[in-house]
């Protein structure tokens, strides 16, 4: 064995590959470029954090800064002046995001699986109906009438879940990923006696992790950032999601600032600009915590179909 290892080392197979000068230069430039791009991306977030902890008077007179100047927590104090309301809005947003993402991802995955099955006779017809909606839709008025008059979802949390439950763009992503699964795998499962549901949940579903992570992240972001549906369908303050609660708070603060300025009252102590920064921090916190766990699947999922092989 020692002689064999010695032969390998003497042949050069056991030694590390030495990079040429051009390769080293390429790696140096690549690291520098990636580092600069990462710095460019993170600087706005640092400004966001520093602005949320800066007094309104300093922002009005000096503008935003990379570092915290004239430290103040008035913006966060205004947001959390009623902690029960904020945490209730957080709970509603988490509930809507969780239920909508799980149901929507499952529905889109099952639909993509069905229209990818070549033994499904009407798969082209259903695909046409789905893709047709990307060009033409009923519009906001008909959608509002449908949810309110026919489904009776006024002031219901389901009115915040159902509108985002299905998206054709996500269906295209999932369909591209389902197409990478060999049909022979499904045929082999049928030969072994597995039914359709067992094939989908025990054979196909576990192979779709990158696609599930990609679509799930997109849907979760859509539900988490949505405030427009709450404005249309929700009346009760106790059912406001986080984004709509923060939107109302910002509108009230800006209205007070306009009234005060028209009346000649000083608005230096009223956090308007710093409030926007603090609201962004409060709203994006949970997403920043979730993203690292799905990043590896997300990167793989969005590249499905980009390379033919």
C-alpha contacts under 8 A as a table, 3 or more apart, distances in Angstrom:
res1	aa1	res2	aa2	distance
1	X	4	X	4.99
1	X	5	X	6.25
2	X	5	X	5.16
2	X	6	X	6.12
3	X	6	X	4.97
3	X	7	X	6.18
4	X	7	X	5.07
4	X	8	X	6.29
5	X	8	X	5.03
5	X	9	X	6.20
5	X	14	X	8.00
6	X	9	X	5.13
6	X	10	X	6.06
7	X	10	X	5.05
7	X	11	X	6.10
8	X	11	X	5.14
8	X	12	X	6.39
8	X	13	X	5.50
8	X	14	X	5.68
9	X	12	X	5.15
9	X	13	X	5.96
9	X	14	X	4.76
9	X	15	X	6.31
10	X	13	X	7.75
11	X	14	X	7.73
12	X	15	X	5.45
13	X	16	X	7.96
19	X	23	X	5.88
19	X	24	X	6.27
20	X	23	X	5.19
20	X	24	X	6.30
21	X	24	X	5.14
21	X	25	X	6.16
22	X	25	X	5.04
22	X	26	X	6.12
23	X	26	X	4.99
23	X	27	X	6.26
24	X	27	X	5.19
24	X	28	X	6.20
25	X	28	X	5.12
25	X	29	X	6.20
26	X	29	X	5.22
26	X	30	X	6.01
27	X	30	X	4.93
27	X	31	X	6.06
28	X	31	X	5.26
28	X	32	X	6.17
29	X	32	X	5.08
29	X	33	X	6.06
30	X	33	X	5.19
30	X	34	X	6.09
31	X	34	X	5.18
31	X	35	X	5.91
32	X	35	X	5.07
32	X	36	X	6.12
33	X	36	X	5.14
33	X	37	X	6.17
34	X	37	X	5.09
34	X	38	X	6.09
35	X	38	X	5.08
35	X	39	X	6.12
36	X	39	X	4.98
36	X	40	X	6.11
37	X	40	X	5.02
37	X	41	X	6.21
38	X	41	X	5.09
38	X	42	X	6.17
39	X	42	X	5.17
39	X	43	X	6.01
40	X	43	X	5.53
40	X	44	X	7.46
41	X	44	X	6.48
41	X	45	X	7.53
42	X	45	X	5.26
42	X	46	X	6.36
43	X	46	X	5.04
43	X	47	X	6.23
43	X	66	X	7.64
44	X	47	X	5.00
44	X	48	X	6.09
45	X	48	X	4.84
45	X	49	X	6.32
46	X	49	X	5.15
46	X	50	X	6.19
46	X	66	X	6.46
47	X	50	X	5.12
47	X	51	X	5.86
47	X	64	X	7.03
47	X	65	X	6.21
47	X	66	X	4.94
47	X	67	X	7.27
48	X	51	X	5.19
48	X	52	X	6.27
48	X	277	X	5.49
48	X	278	X	7.84
48	X	280	X	7.88
48	X	281	X	7.60
49	X	52	X	5.27
49	X	53	X	6.72
49	X	277	X	6.95
49	X	278	X	7.48
49	X	281	X	7.10
50	X	53	X	5.33
50	X	54	X	6.25
50	X	65	X	7.01
50	X	66	X	6.46
50	X	67	X	5.72
50	X	68	X	4.76
50	X	69	X	7.86
51	X	54	X	5.04
51	X	59	X	7.68
51	X	64	X	6.12
51	X	65	X	7.03
51	X	68	X	6.98
51	X	274	X	5.71
51	X	277	X	6.04
51	X	278	X	7.85
52	X	73	X	7.66
52	X	75	X	6.77
52	X	76	X	7.82
52	X	274	X	4.80
52	X	275	X	6.61
52	X	276	X	7.59
52	X	277	X	4.73
52	X	278	X	4.63
52	X	281	X	7.97
53	X	68	X	6.57
53	X	71	X	5.61
53	X	72	X	5.14
53	X	73	X	5.58
53	X	75	X	7.56
53	X	274	X	7.21
53	X	278	X	7.76
54	X	58	X	6.96
54	X	59	X	7.05
54	X	68	X	5.94
54	X	69	X	5.78
54	X	70	X	5.65
54	X	71	X	4.94
54	X	72	X	5.18
54	X	73	X	7.50
54	X	274	X	6.70
55	X	58	X	5.48
55	X	59	X	6.55
55	X	69	X	7.75
55	X	70	X	5.82
55	X	71	X	6.15
55	X	72	X	4.98
55	X	73	X	7.68
55	X	74	X	7.50
55	X	269	X	7.97
55	X	271	X	7.44
55	X	274	X	7.06
56	X	59	X	5.16
56	X	60	X	6.19
56	X	268	X	6.20
56	X	269	X	6.38
56	X	270	X	6.93
56	X	271	X	5.27
56	X	272	X	7.01
56	X	273	X	6.64
56	X	274	X	6.05
57	X	60	X	5.18
57	X	61	X	6.26
57	X	268	X	5.15
57	X	269	X	6.82
58	X	61	X	5.22
58	X	62	X	5.49
58	X	63	X	6.79
58	X	69	X	7.55
58	X	70	X	6.81
59	X	62	X	5.38
59	X	63	X	4.30
59	X	64	X	5.68
59	X	273	X	7.38
59	X	274	X	7.67
60	X	63	X	5.84
65	X	68	X	6.88
65	X	69	X	7.58
68	X	71	X	6.25
72	X	75	X	7.72
73	X	76	X	5.42
73	X	77	X	6.07
74	X	77	X	4.79
74	X	78	X	6.06
74	X	271	X	6.70
75	X	78	X	5.18
75	X	79	X	6.45
75	X	271	X	5.65
75	X	272	X	7.93
75	X	274	X	5.97
75	X	275	X	4.76
75	X	278	X	6.23
76	X	79	X	5.02
76	X	80	X	6.00
76	X	275	X	7.36
76	X	278	X	6.24
77	X	80	X	5.18
77	X	81	X	5.52
78	X	81	X	5.21
79	X	82	X	7.42
79	X	86	X	7.57
79	X	246	X	7.80
79	X	249	X	7.75
79	X	279	X	7.72
80	X	83	X	4.93
80	X	86	X	6.61
82	X	85	X	5.66
82	X	86	X	6.74
83	X	86	X	5.11
83	X	87	X	6.09
84	X	87	X	5.34
84	X	88	X	5.95
85	X	88	X	5.13
85	X	89	X	6.13
85	X	238	X	7.62
86	X	89	X	5.10
86	X	90	X	6.15
86	X	242	X	7.03
86	X	245	X	7.85
87	X	90	X	4.79
87	X	91	X	6.11
88	X	91	X	5.00
88	X	92	X	6.26
88	X	238	X	7.41
89	X	92	X	5.11
89	X	93	X	6.15
89	X	238	X	7.71
89	X	239	X	7.28
89	X	240	X	5.90
89	X	241	X	4.63
89	X	242	X	4.51
89	X	245	X	7.00
90	X	93	X	5.17
90	X	94	X	6.11
90	X	241	X	6.67
90	X	242	X	5.38
91	X	94	X	5.09
91	X	95	X	6.04
91	X	241	X	7.92
92	X	95	X	5.02
92	X	96	X	6.06
92	X	239	X	6.92
92	X	240	X	7.27
92	X	241	X	5.36
92	X	242	X	7.39
93	X	96	X	5.16
93	X	97	X	5.91
93	X	223	X	7.77
93	X	224	X	6.22
93	X	241	X	4.93
93	X	242	X	5.88
94	X	97	X	5.11
94	X	98	X	5.88
94	X	224	X	7.63
95	X	98	X	5.23
95	X	99	X	6.03
96	X	99	X	5.43
96	X	100	X	5.70
96	X	157	X	7.52
96	X	160	X	7.06
96	X	161	X	6.17
96	X	223	X	6.88
96	X	224	X	7.90
97	X	100	X	5.28
97	X	101	X	5.75
97	X	219	X	7.99
97	X	220	X	5.55
97	X	223	X	5.20
97	X	224	X	5.88
98	X	101	X	5.33
98	X	102	X	6.14
98	X	220	X	7.42
99	X	102	X	5.36
99	X	103	X	6.06
99	X	161	X	7.63
100	X	103	X	5.34
100	X	104	X	5.63
100	X	161	X	5.36
100	X	162	X	7.55
100	X	164	X	7.33
100	X	165	X	6.11
100	X	219	X	7.75
100	X	220	X	7.74
100	X	223	X	7.26
101	X	104	X	5.16
101	X	105	X	5.76
101	X	165	X	7.60
101	X	216	X	5.87
101	X	219	X	5.64
101	X	220	X	5.61
101	X	223	X	7.78
102	X	105	X	5.36
102	X	106	X	6.14
102	X	216	X	7.56
103	X	106	X	5.20
103	X	107	X	6.05
103	X	165	X	7.04
104	X	107	X	5.08
104	X	108	X	6.02
104	X	164	X	7.63
104	X	165	X	4.56
104	X	166	X	5.87
104	X	219	X	7.62
105	X	108	X	5.21
105	X	109	X	5.97
105	X	212	X	6.80
105	X	215	X	6.60
105	X	216	X	5.96
105	X	219	X	7.79
106	X	109	X	5.17
106	X	110	X	6.12
107	X	110	X	5.28
107	X	111	X	6.15
107	X	165	X	7.94
107	X	166	X	7.37
108	X	111	X	5.09
108	X	112	X	6.06
108	X	166	X	6.55
108	X	167	X	7.76
108	X	170	X	7.31
108	X	171	X	5.71
108	X	174	X	7.38
109	X	112	X	5.13
109	X	113	X	6.11
109	X	171	X	7.41
109	X	174	X	6.36
109	X	175	X	7.91
109	X	212	X	7.80
110	X	113	X	5.09
110	X	114	X	6.24
111	X	114	X	5.19
111	X	115	X	6.30
111	X	171	X	7.59
112	X	115	X	5.41
112	X	116	X	6.11
112	X	171	X	6.08
112	X	172	X	7.76
112	X	174	X	6.11
112	X	175	X	4.83
112	X	178	X	6.95
113	X	116	X	5.23
113	X	117	X	6.47
113	X	175	X	7.00
113	X	178	X	6.30
114	X	117	X	5.35
114	X	120	X	7.09
114	X	123	X	7.25
115	X	118	X	7.67
115	X	120	X	7.12
115	X	123	X	4.70
115	X	124	X	7.29
115	X	126	X	7.37
115	X	127	X	6.77
116	X	123	X	7.36
116	X	175	X	6.85
116	X	178	X	7.10
116	X	179	X	6.62
117	X	120	X	5.56
117	X	123	X	7.55
118	X	121	X	7.47
118	X	123	X	7.67
120	X	123	X	5.64
121	X	124	X	7.94
122	X	125	X	5.27
122	X	126	X	6.36
123	X	126	X	5.27
123	X	127	X	6.05
124	X	127	X	4.98
124	X	128	X	6.18
125	X	128	X	5.19
125	X	129	X	6.52
126	X	129	X	5.13
126	X	130	X	6.33
127	X	130	X	5.16
127	X	131	X	6.17
128	X	131	X	5.21
128	X	132	X	5.86
129	X	132	X	5.15
129	X	133	X	6.78
130	X	133	X	5.70
130	X	134	X	7.49
130	X	168	X	6.45
131	X	134	X	5.42
131	X	135	X	7.43
131	X	168	X	6.75
132	X	135	X	5.57
132	X	136	X	6.35
133	X	136	X	5.03
133	X	137	X	5.49
133	X	168	X	7.92
134	X	137	X	7.34
134	X	168	X	7.06
138	X	141	X	7.72
138	X	142	X	5.77
138	X	143	X	6.60
139	X	142	X	5.90
139	X	143	X	6.29
140	X	143	X	5.09
140	X	144	X	5.97
141	X	144	X	5.16
141	X	145	X	6.24
142	X	145	X	5.09
142	X	146	X	6.06
143	X	146	X	5.06
143	X	147	X	6.28
144	X	147	X	5.33
144	X	148	X	6.04
145	X	148	X	5.23
145	X	149	X	5.38
145	X	150	X	7.20
146	X	149	X	5.68
146	X	150	X	5.20
146	X	151	X	6.41
147	X	150	X	5.96
147	X	151	X	4.91
147	X	152	X	6.20
147	X	153	X	5.72
147	X	154	X	7.44
147	X	159	X	7.16
148	X	151	X	5.87
148	X	152	X	4.78
148	X	153	X	5.40
148	X	154	X	5.47
148	X	233	X	7.96
149	X	152	X	5.56
153	X	156	X	5.15
153	X	157	X	7.86
153	X	158	X	6.68
153	X	159	X	5.58
153	X	233	X	7.48
154	X	159	X	7.07
154	X	233	X	5.25
154	X	234	X	6.53
155	X	159	X	7.50
155	X	233	X	5.49
155	X	234	X	4.23
155	X	235	X	5.58
155	X	236	X	6.75
155	X	239	X	7.86
156	X	159	X	5.59
156	X	160	X	7.60
156	X	233	X	7.39
156	X	234	X	6.73
157	X	160	X	5.32
157	X	161	X	6.73
157	X	234	X	7.87
157	X	239	X	7.31
158	X	161	X	4.90
158	X	162	X	5.89
159	X	162	X	5.77
159	X	163	X	6.84
159	X	229	X	7.30
159	X	230	X	7.97
159	X	233	X	6.49
160	X	163	X	6.53
160	X	164	X	7.66
160	X	229	X	5.94
160	X	230	X	6.48
160	X	233	X	7.83
161	X	164	X	5.97
161	X	165	X	6.31
161	X	223	X	7.74
162	X	165	X	5.05
163	X	166	X	7.47
164	X	167	X	6.97
164	X	219	X	7.60
164	X	222	X	7.57
164	X	223	X	7.12
166	X	170	X	7.96
167	X	170	X	5.44
167	X	171	X	6.38
168	X	171	X	4.73
168	X	172	X	6.30
169	X	172	X	5.18
169	X	173	X	6.59
170	X	173	X	5.05
170	X	174	X	6.21
170	X	215	X	5.94
171	X	174	X	5.12
171	X	175	X	5.90
172	X	175	X	5.03
172	X	176	X	6.22
173	X	176	X	5.33
173	X	177	X	6.59
173	X	211	X	7.26
173	X	215	X	7.54
173	X	302	X	7.51
173	X	304	X	7.91
174	X	177	X	5.10
174	X	178	X	6.14
174	X	211	X	5.80
174	X	212	X	7.63
174	X	215	X	7.36
175	X	178	X	5.02
175	X	179	X	6.15
176	X	179	X	5.30
176	X	180	X	7.01
176	X	304	X	6.58
176	X	305	X	6.14
177	X	180	X	5.46
177	X	181	X	7.52
177	X	208	X	7.09
177	X	211	X	6.22
177	X	301	X	7.56
177	X	304	X	6.07
177	X	305	X	7.45
178	X	181	X	5.63
178	X	208	X	7.22
179	X	182	X	7.59
181	X	185	X	7.53
181	X	204	X	7.63
181	X	207	X	7.87
182	X	185	X	5.58
182	X	186	X	7.42
183	X	186	X	5.30
183	X	187	X	6.33
184	X	187	X	4.90
184	X	188	X	5.98
185	X	188	X	5.16
185	X	189	X	6.34
186	X	189	X	5.10
186	X	190	X	6.33
186	X	199	X	6.87
186	X	203	X	7.80
187	X	190	X	5.06
187	X	191	X	6.29
188	X	191	X	5.07
188	X	192	X	6.34
189	X	192	X	5.07
189	X	193	X	6.55
189	X	194	X	5.54
189	X	199	X	6.59
189	X	203	X	7.96
190	X	193	X	5.09
190	X	194	X	5.14
190	X	195	X	6.80
190	X	199	X	7.82
191	X	194	X	7.41
194	X	198	X	5.92
194	X	199	X	6.10
195	X	198	X	5.26
195	X	199	X	6.06
196	X	199	X	5.10
196	X	200	X	6.21
197	X	200	X	5.13
197	X	201	X	6.08
198	X	201	X	5.33
198	X	202	X	5.50
198	X	203	X	7.25
199	X	202	X	5.59
199	X	203	X	5.01
199	X	204	X	6.30
200	X	203	X	5.72
200	X	204	X	4.85
200	X	205	X	5.70
201	X	204	X	6.21
201	X	205	X	5.01
201	X	206	X	7.29
202	X	205	X	6.24
202	X	206	X	6.61
203	X	206	X	6.29
203	X	207	X	7.14
204	X	207	X	5.46
204	X	208	X	6.81
205	X	208	X	5.41
205	X	209	X	7.54
206	X	209	X	6.18
208	X	211	X	5.30
208	X	212	X	5.90
209	X	212	X	4.98
209	X	213	X	6.00
209	X	297	X	6.78
210	X	213	X	5.14
210	X	214	X	6.18
210	X	296	X	7.93
210	X	297	X	4.21
210	X	298	X	5.95
210	X	299	X	7.91
210	X	300	X	5.92
210	X	301	X	4.54
211	X	214	X	5.11
211	X	215	X	6.12
211	X	297	X	7.42
211	X	298	X	7.44
211	X	301	X	4.80
211	X	302	X	7.63
212	X	215	X	5.32
212	X	216	X	5.63
212	X	301	X	7.98
213	X	216	X	5.02
213	X	217	X	5.91
213	X	294	X	5.99
213	X	297	X	5.76
213	X	298	X	5.66
213	X	301	X	7.34
214	X	217	X	5.31
214	X	218	X	6.34
214	X	294	X	7.92
214	X	297	X	6.87
214	X	298	X	4.67
214	X	299	X	7.88
214	X	301	X	5.64
214	X	302	X	6.67
215	X	218	X	5.14
215	X	219	X	6.10
216	X	219	X	5.14
216	X	220	X	5.94
217	X	220	X	5.03
217	X	221	X	6.12
217	X	291	X	7.82
217	X	294	X	7.78
217	X	298	X	7.84
218	X	221	X	5.26
218	X	222	X	6.24
219	X	222	X	4.98
219	X	223	X	6.19
220	X	223	X	5.22
220	X	224	X	5.95
221	X	224	X	5.10
221	X	225	X	5.99
221	X	287	X	7.56
222	X	225	X	5.48
222	X	226	X	6.03
223	X	226	X	5.28
224	X	243	X	7.48
225	X	243	X	6.24
226	X	229	X	6.82
226	X	230	X	7.71
226	X	243	X	6.67
226	X	244	X	7.77
227	X	230	X	5.27
227	X	231	X	6.42
227	X	241	X	7.37
227	X	243	X	5.44
227	X	244	X	4.70
227	X	247	X	7.78
228	X	231	X	5.09
228	X	232	X	6.45
228	X	244	X	7.63
229	X	232	X	5.04
229	X	233	X	6.02
229	X	234	X	7.73
230	X	233	X	5.38
230	X	234	X	5.00
230	X	240	X	6.72
230	X	241	X	7.33
230	X	244	X	6.60
231	X	234	X	6.07
231	X	235	X	7.91
231	X	244	X	7.19
234	X	239	X	6.92
234	X	240	X	7.01
235	X	239	X	7.75
236	X	239	X	5.52
236	X	240	X	7.00
237	X	240	X	5.47
240	X	244	X	6.11
240	X	245	X	5.86
241	X	244	X	5.60
241	X	245	X	6.17
242	X	245	X	5.10
242	X	246	X	6.14
242	X	283	X	7.32
243	X	246	X	5.21
243	X	247	X	6.04
243	X	283	X	6.97
244	X	247	X	4.80
244	X	248	X	6.13
245	X	248	X	5.24
245	X	249	X	6.28
246	X	249	X	4.96
246	X	250	X	6.15
246	X	279	X	6.67
247	X	250	X	5.17
247	X	251	X	6.22
248	X	251	X	5.08
248	X	252	X	6.14
249	X	252	X	5.18
249	X	253	X	6.17
250	X	253	X	5.09
250	X	254	X	6.13
250	X	272	X	7.59
250	X	275	X	7.43
250	X	276	X	7.35
251	X	254	X	5.21
251	X	255	X	6.08
252	X	255	X	5.05
252	X	256	X	6.19
253	X	256	X	5.14
253	X	257	X	6.20
253	X	270	X	7.73
253	X	271	X	7.84
253	X	272	X	6.49
254	X	257	X	4.94
254	X	258	X	6.21
254	X	272	X	6.59
255	X	258	X	5.15
255	X	259	X	6.20
256	X	259	X	5.10
256	X	260	X	6.00
257	X	260	X	5.12
257	X	261	X	6.07
257	X	267	X	6.21
257	X	270	X	7.19
257	X	272	X	7.75
258	X	261	X	5.17
258	X	262	X	6.16
259	X	262	X	5.23
259	X	263	X	6.19
260	X	263	X	5.05
260	X	264	X	6.18
260	X	265	X	4.90
260	X	266	X	6.80
260	X	267	X	6.51
261	X	264	X	5.13
261	X	265	X	5.72
261	X	266	X	6.85
261	X	267	X	6.88
262	X	265	X	7.60
266	X	269	X	7.67
267	X	270	X	5.21
268	X	271	X	7.63
271	X	274	X	5.55
271	X	275	X	5.48
272	X	275	X	5.04
272	X	276	X	6.62
273	X	276	X	5.37
273	X	277	X	6.83
274	X	277	X	5.12
274	X	278	X	6.23
275	X	278	X	5.03
275	X	279	X	6.00
276	X	279	X	5.13
276	X	280	X	6.31
277	X	280	X	5.23
277	X	281	X	6.46
278	X	281	X	5.11
278	X	282	X	6.21
279	X	282	X	5.10
279	X	283	X	6.01
280	X	283	X	5.16
280	X	284	X	5.99
281	X	284	X	5.44
281	X	285	X	6.01
282	X	285	X	5.70
283	X	286	X	7.35
284	X	287	X	5.46
284	X	288	X	6.30
285	X	288	X	5.32
285	X	289	X	6.55
286	X	289	X	5.13
286	X	290	X	6.38
287	X	290	X	5.14
287	X	291	X	6.05
288	X	291	X	5.49
288	X	292	X	7.41
289	X	292	X	6.71
290	X	293	X	5.81
290	X	294	X	7.13
291	X	294	X	5.48
291	X	295	X	5.88
292	X	295	X	5.14
292	X	296	X	7.95
293	X	296	X	7.55
294	X	297	X	5.42
294	X	298	X	5.85
295	X	298	X	4.84
295	X	299	X	6.14
296	X	299	X	5.50
296	X	300	X	6.51
297	X	300	X	5.22
297	X	301	X	5.91
298	X	301	X	5.06
298	X	302	X	6.27
299	X	302	X	5.66
299	X	303	X	6.66
300	X	303	X	5.47
300	X	304	X	6.73
301	X	304	X	5.51
303	X	306	X	5.32
303	X	307	X	7.54
304	X	307	X	7.25
305	X	308	X	6.51
